[in-house]
Amino acid sequence: MKPLNTGKMPLDPRAWLAIMSLSLIVNLPGLAVTPMLGTLSKIFPDTTALETQLLTVCPNLLIIPFVLMSGKLSTTTHKKTIICTALLIFAGSTVGYMLSTSMLALILFSCTLGIGAGLLIPFSTGLLSDTFAGKPLMGQMGLQSAISNLTLVVATFAVGWLSMFNWHLPFLVYGVCLIPLALMPFFRLIPYEELNPVVNEKNQPNATQTSDPQMKCNKSGISVYRLLTLFGLYFLLTWSTISISEYTPFLVKARHFDTSITGTLTSIYFLFVFVSGFSLTRIIHFTKANTIIVAAAIVLAGMAVFTFIPSVFCMGVGVILIGLGYGILQPLFYDKATQTVCLASRSTLALSVVLTANYSAIVLEPFITQGICKISGQAIDGIFPFIISTVLCLLTVVLCVAYRNKFAFSISKSYYE
């Protein structure tokens, strides 16, 4: 097989395939349970509403600390062991789901699923930053985002279909973890010095990840200012768009549309996140220095159309635009996370911090939105959550324009020249 051009050392395609297979798991935690909450409430009639909600909250809640733990562990030379352990925990959780006969058991395996996912997720992007650089890395980040979101689209349809036969069967979608497990032997094909940059840094104490003279790093080799700015921007983006997944069913019902379109709208959203991630390098070549501003403006336009025009067609146009914009920004933020460090061995740690912005927004958004609705006397099951999202999208655009020359809001010329 012809080695891949990575911007660093040539990479065996089988090693690349093994790295990319980790992307199959990134967006799955909590997926199988969400469409079944009503069904599970009937199967276990003695459970409370809180217990039912824990099935979706626990995975995302536990992902946060374990993503950070994984980022810290990534600075050691035990990456393959951590990845294998995470995959085994994820696989064990899948088996546990299939054998569960009580709500307590389902909650328990939701927790272990979040632990496995949290340990694994940073490496889905971190290994790319270890093995790729420059334009090739940007393209791989887009492809990684595309694969994870396409998996989510396919899995969503699979969950709906499998649930018609038996309530246990939807949990089979988590069995996709067997693919990266089967590809584990190919991780040994990654060049040792790239898989473990900490070894090179011990031998070459002055080795750096960046030549940017304006970046100042702390003793750990991380630019805290850049990292926190990127964290805040990604948190804001996720908070402003999560309403598509959280509140679309309520808006569809409030507008008296057929409730069956909810799943279609959500699937269209993730499908177009995939489309823009897959085409990221071509999009950047076209939009150049204005890429982040254009993407944020597309998200704003989509959210405004979705919110204020009560038409099924316009809601479809809205989710397409939101998906396209988000699909551009997400991999850009992941790529930028690798540029917040002075030491290559800290890339996965920086990525883990940025990744927690996404999961923190997912966990906190319902509480914040419901609090705003309660204070303002507005209903949660109508248009108001989307008005909040539109305002946040507008704020994102304003920040992107005002700080377009700053690190978090700009694109390096090397990516489009």
N, C-alpha and C positions, 0 to 999 in steps of 0.2 A: 504493500500500500504506500502511496505517495504521502510523505509527511505534510502536515498543514503549516501554512505560513502564519505565524502567531505574533510577529513583531519581536519575538524573543527567540528561544531555541525551537527548532522544528518539533512538532508534536505528532505522535502516532494517532491516526484517526480513531483507533479503538479506545485510546485513552480519552480522546475528546468525546466519544459516544458515552463512555462511562460517566464523565463529568456532567454532560447534558441530561443524562437519565435522572439525575437528582432533581431536575426542574419539574419532573412529573408529580412531585409530592408537595411542592411549595404552597399551592393554593387549596389543597384538599381538606385540611383539618376542619371538622364541623360540617362539611358539605353534606354528607349522607344523612345527617340527622335533621337538618333544617326543613326539608319538604315533608318530614314525617312527624313533626311535633304534635299535630292534631291526632294522627293515628296512634302514636305512643300514649297519648293521654287517655285514649279509649282502651288500649291494651292494658295499661296500668292505671285504673280509675282512682286509686287511692293516693296517687302522687299529687303534690302541690304544683302550682304554676312555677314557683321558684325552682323546684327540682327539674322540671322540664326545661327551663331556660338554662340551667347549668350545663346541659348537654352541648349547647353551642358556645357558652361563655368560657367554660373550663379550658378547652383546647387553646383558644386564643390568649387566655389569661396566663396559662402556664408556659406558652411559647416565649413570652417576653423575658422572664429571668433565664430561661435555658438558652435562648438566643445569645444573651450577653455572656453566659457561662461558656458557651461554645466558642464565642469570639475570643475569650481569654485563653481557652484551651488551644486555640488555633496557633498560638505563638510557641507551642511546643512542637516536638517532632512526632507526634502521635496522631496525625490527622486521619490516616486510614483506619486506625482502631476506633476513633470517635465516630467516624462515618458508619462503620460496620455495626457498632453498638447502637447507634441511633436507628438504623434500618431494622435491626432485630427487635428493638423496642416497638417500633411502628408496626412491624409484622405481628408481633405478639399481641398488640392491641387489636389488630384486625381479627385475629383468631378469638380473642376475648369477646369482642362484639358479637361474633357469630354464635358463641356459646352462651351468651348472657340470657338470663330469664327474669331479671328484676331491674328496676330503674336504678337502684344503687350500683349494680354491676356496670350498667351503661355509663353512669357518671364516673365511676372508677376508671374505666378504660378510655373515657374521653380525656381524663387527666394524663394517663400514660401516653396517649396519642400525642397530646400537646408537648410532653417532655421529649418524645422521640423526634417530633417535627422541629422543635426548638433547637435541639442539638444539631440537626441536619441542615436546616435552612441556610445558615451563613455560608456553608461550603458550596451551595449551588451557585453562588456568585463569587465566593472567595477563591475557589479553585480556578475560575476563569481569570481572575486578576493575577493569580500566581503564574499562569501559563501563557497569557496574552498581554499585549500592550498596544497603546496608540489606537489607530483606526481599527485594526483587527479586534481589539478588546471591545470597542464601542459596538461593532457589529455583533459580537458574541453576546453582549449584554442584551441587545435587542432581541436576539434569537432566543435567549434564555427566558425572557419575559413572554415572548410569543408562545413558546412551548408550554410554559406553566399555565397560561390563560387558555390555550386551546385544550389542554387536559381538563381544565375546569368546565369548559363548554361540553365536551364529550361526556364527562362524568355526570354532569347535571342531567343530561338526557338518559344516561344509563341508570341513574338513581330512580328517575320517574318510571322507567320501564320495569326495573327489577322489583319495585315496591308493589306492583300489581300482583305478584306471585306470593311473596312472603316478606314480612317486615324485617327479617334478618338479612335478606339478600342485598339490599342497598349498601350494606357495609363492605361488600365485596370490592367496591371501587378502591378501598384502601389497599387492596391486594396488589396494586400497581407498584408497591414498594419492592416486590419480588424481582422486578426488572433491574433496578440498580444493584440489588443484592447479587443477582446472577452475573452482573458485569464487574463486580468488585475486583476480580483478578487483573483487570485491565488498568487499574489505578497504579500498578507497579510499573507501567510503561511511561508514567510521567517522570521527566528528568528529576533526579533526587534533589538537586540544588534549587529547582523551581518549586517543588512540592514542600521543601523545607528551607525557605530563604533565611530562617534564623541561623542556620549553620553557616551560611556565607557571611552573615553579619558578624558572627563571632570571629571569623577568620579575617574579615575586612571591616573593622570598626567604623571606617569613614564612608561605607557604602550608603547611598541614599536612593530613595524612590523618585525624587523630584529634583529638578534643577531650577525651580521657581524661587528666585531670591527674595520674593516678598512673603513667602510662607514661613511662619515661625512655629516650630513644634516644641512641645514640652519634653521632659526627660524621657517619656515613654515613646517618643517619636511620632506624636499625633498633634495636628493643628486643631486645638480645641475650638477656636473661633469658627473655623471652616466647618467643622463637624457639627457644631450646635446650630449653625445657620442652615445647613443642609437638613438636619433633623427637623427643625421648625418648619421649613418649607414643605418637606414631604408629609409631615403631620397635617399641615393645613390643606394640602392637596387631597389626602385620603379622607379627612373629615368632610371636605366639601363635596366629595363624590360618593361616599359610602351610602348616602341616602337612596341611591339607585337600587342597592341591594336591600336596604332596611325598610324603606317606606313606600316603594312602588305598589305593593299589594293594597295598601290603604288608599293611595291616590286613585288607583284604578277603580276600587270599590266606590269611593266618594264621587267619582265622575260617572258612575253607573255603566261602566264598560264591562265586557265579558271578562271575568276574573282569569280565564285561561290565558290571556295575553301577557300576564305577569311573567311567567316563565320564559315566554318568547322574547320579551323586552330585555330581561336579564341576560339571556343567552346571546342576543344581538350585541349587547354592551361588551361582554367578554370576548366575543368573536372579533370585534373591531379593535379591542385592545391588542389581540393577537395580530391583526392585519398591520397595524402601525409598528408594532415591535418587530415583526418580520421584515418590514421595509424601512427600518430606522436609518440606515446609512444613506439610502436614496433620498429620504425626507430631509436629512441634515444637509445634504449636498444642494438641495433646492432652497431651503429656508435660511441656511448659513447662520450668521451671527444672531438672527432673530428667532432661532428655533424655539427657545423656551417661551418667549413672549407669544409667538404664534400658537404654540400648543396650549398655553394657558388661555388665550383668547378663544380658541376652538372649544375648550371645555366650558368656558363662560357662555358662549353662544348656544351650545347644546343644552346646558342647564336652564337657560332662559326660555328656550323653545319648549323644552319638556315641561317646565313649570307653568308657564303662562298661556299656552295655547291648548285648550281642552279638546284635542283631536288625537285619535289613535295613531294616525299617520305621522303627525308632528312629534308625538312622543317617541315614535320609532326613529325619526330623524334626529331627535335630541340625543337618544342613547348612542346612536352612531357617532355623532360629533364628540360626545363625552368620552366614549371608548377610544376614538382616534387620538384625542389630546392626551388622555391619561396614558395610553400605550406609548406615546413619545416620551413623556416626562419620567415615567417610572424607571426605565433602563438608564436614562440620562443621570438620574440621581444615584443609581447604583455605580455607574462609571465614575461619577464625581467623588463618591465615597473613597475610591481608591486613590484619589488625588489629595486627600486630607492627611496623608501620612508622609513622613520622611524616611521611614524604614519599611521595606517591602513586607517584612514579617508581620506588620501591624495592619495590613490591608483587610484581612478577614475580620479582625477586631473592629475596625472602623465600619465595615459593612454591617456587622451585627448591631452596632449602635443605630445606624440609619434604618435598618430593618425594623427595629423596635418602634420607630416612629409610626410605621404602618399598623402594627398590631396594637400599639397604645391608642391610636385613633379609633380603631375598630372597637376596642373595649370601652373607651371613655365616651365616644360620641353619643350613644343612647342616653347616658346620664346627663350630659351637657344639653343635648337637644330637648329632652323632656323637662329639664329644669328651666330652660328658656321659655318653653311652651307654657309651663305652669305659672311663671312670673308674669308673662304677657297675657295670660288668659286665653291662649289659643289651643285648638285641638291638635293632638299628635297624629290623628288619622285623617289628615286632609292635606292641604297645599302648603301649610306653614313650614314644615321641615324643609321643603324644597326652596322656599323663599330664603331660609337661613343659608342653605347651600349656595344659592345664587349670589347672595351677599358675600359669602366667603370666596367664591370664584372671582367676583369682582375685586375683592381685596387682593387676591393672588395676582391678578393682572396688574393692578396698580403697583404692587411691590416689584413685579418683574420689570415694569417700565422704569420705575424710579431708581432701581439698583441694577440696571441692565449691564453695567460694566463690572459688577462685583462677581466674585467667584461662583456663588451658587446660582446666579441668574444668567451666566454667560457661557458661550461655546468657544473653545479654542479654535483658532484659524487652522490648525493642523488637521482638524477633522473634516474640513470641507474644501481645502485648497489642494 
